[in-house]
Amino acid sequence: MTDQEGADWIPPGADLSRPSAARIYDYLLGGAHNLAADRAVAQKLETIQPQVANVARRNRAFLRRAVRFMLDQGVRQFLDLGSGIPTVGNVHEVAQAVDPASKVVYVDYEPVAVAHSLMLLKDNTNAEALEADATDTQAVLSSEPVKRLLDLGEPVGLLAITLGHYLPEVEGVFGAYRDALAPGSHLALTHLTNDFAVLSDPKIAETMRSTQDHIYPRSKAEVLALFDGFDLVEPGLTTSANWRPDRVAAVVDPEEDGLYAGVGIKR
Ligand SMILES: C[S@@+](CC[C@H](N)C(=O)[O-])C[C@H]1O[C@@H](n2cnc3c(N)ncnc32)[C@H](O)[C@@H]1O
């Protein structure tokens, strides 16, 4: 037994044999839903790159700004792929603060993330969590929560915030979601790249190979291809802190910011 195995947030049958991106990210954001093995990987990442927790925080802040942007555009239903362990500023909290009738479906394949989301959402009739592999696009799109909560005939806010770089093949997956969504739907994503100094050390990808979630950094052209069928809104594909920052002071040198970030609207 490790320190927290048997804790009530760990669902029975969860495979804890390998660290997971969900729990490593939770640790980097200061959360408590992680195990010693996850913390060991997170600390190794921080040794390779001391800025890694700042990158995670800026990614999370981008998520909140992107959801607020979509709400301003009238979007009231969200499909959050690779949603992770709930933390400050979850999509349903941001969306339902603006309109309590906003609908949210969270999708993750990590059982701790899903169990914790379900616990948090037990009294929320407009939000649901689904345990599924986001690459199984048909299973996600035809799932009970998606059918019950989302109207795919109307614009949806599709969130793939630090999801794409966990997938060895992305274009088919993003293309399937795009094809299922109505015109006017929005796509927000962040994606790891080697184009900027901060996360380009190959030891980062090497370290993640000891976890359930291997990473596949992509170039600007490869990330732009994920917006095929969408018009990018200003300022186009940038890095997470630099996408419509709340304050001028929040602008960060892309070499330090590290993750590509953008929002597009389906034609
Ligand atoms: C770093 S966390 C990001 C959480 C949240 N999207 C955010 O940006 O704050 C990445 C999440 O993607 C999930 N993930 C990775 N590959 C996935 C897949 N194929 N299907 C579903 N979830 C996946 C991981 O389990 C993890 O919870």
The ligand as a Gaussian input file, in Angstrom:
#p B3LYP/6-31G(d) Opt

LIG

0 1
 C       -2.919000      17.257000     -18.111000
 S       -4.561000      16.706000     -17.906000
 C       -5.507000      18.109000     -18.430000
 C       -6.824000      18.315000     -17.726000
 C       -7.634000      19.500000     -18.280000
 N       -8.013000      19.292000     -19.671000
 C       -6.860000      20.790000     -18.196000
 O       -6.231000      21.164000     -19.181000
 O       -6.841000      21.428000     -17.135000
 C       -4.771000      15.651000     -19.345000
 C       -5.926000      14.694000     -19.201000
 O       -6.128000      14.007000     -20.453000
 C       -6.544000      12.681000     -20.126000
 N       -6.356000      11.840000     -21.316000
 C       -5.200000      11.563000     -21.976000
 N       -5.455000      10.756000     -23.031000
 C       -6.806000      10.530000     -23.030000
 C       -7.667000       9.773000     -23.865000
 N       -7.210000       9.090000     -24.910000
 N       -8.987000       9.773000     -23.577000
 C       -9.476000      10.455000     -22.503000
 N       -8.697000      11.184000     -21.676000
 C       -7.380000      11.226000     -21.938000
 C       -5.681000      12.308000     -18.942000
 O       -6.222000      11.231000     -18.220000
 C       -5.683000      13.608000     -18.158000
 O       -6.729000      13.643000     -17.214000

